[in-house]
Amino acid sequence: MEERLQKLLSAAGVCSRRAAEGYIQEGRVTVNGAAARLGDRADPERDDVRLDGRTVRPAKETVTLLLNKPRGYVATLSDEKGRRTVADLVRDCGVRVYPVGRLDLDSEGLLLLTNDGALAQRLTHPSREAEKTYHVWVRGPVEGAEKRLAALRELEGEPIRPAKVRLLRRGAGTARLAVTIHEGKNRQVRRMCAACGLTVERLRRVREHTLSLGDLPPGKWRALTPEETAALKGP
């Protein structure tokens, strides 16, 4: 059955639909030897679909991993600057999986990786509004910081939804906060803290949607159970 190339690439676990659009526009996708264009369709059972010259085949088995990403790793499969990537940490999982969403170089904690393109699309779609909770170590004017962060309604002129913020610990000019957001804007928690005059010293994602990081050691991963995967997909 013919499908749009973006959907086909996503279902094969190659990338998200949004990333597939970029690959097509860059001329990296071919169908039966011809460069593909946005809007093209193909039948994976009949047509020869390739990305960067490599044949794209439907995923035989869907796998989703929960990784405790350490600081100093890029949440991509390759990096033009030669930095360490999360692919280095999950090489022994047996299949090629792709990061879901963002977690920047200096941040750590819960990161999902999967070859299930439909699940990745569902989790990253703006309408999903999956909650994410971060523990954030900050320094600066920490008195009342949790209230200032929760009161933010925009960042650099861009509207944001209210965050839930709890004070976990406060010292002399330092604090540890739990910040829960619904959006996935680039470096959102760091930008929120900067807007409140706070410097982030450490940031760790501890929860995403129905999943918690728990006591998984840094740099280690585990496969999700069928029940956890079903909960992520939702009703």
Secondary structure, DSSP 8 states (H G I E B T S, - for coil): --EEHHHHHHHTTS--HHHHHHHHHTT-EEETTEE--TT-EE-TTTS-EEETTEE----SS--EEEEEE-TT-BSSS--TT---BGGGGSGGGSS--EEES---TT-EEEEEEES-HHHHHHHHSGGG---EEEEEEEESS-TTHHHHHHH--EETTEE----EEEEEEE-SSEEEEEEEES---TTHHHHHHHHTT-EEEEEEEEEETTEE-TT--TT-EEE--HHHHHHHH--
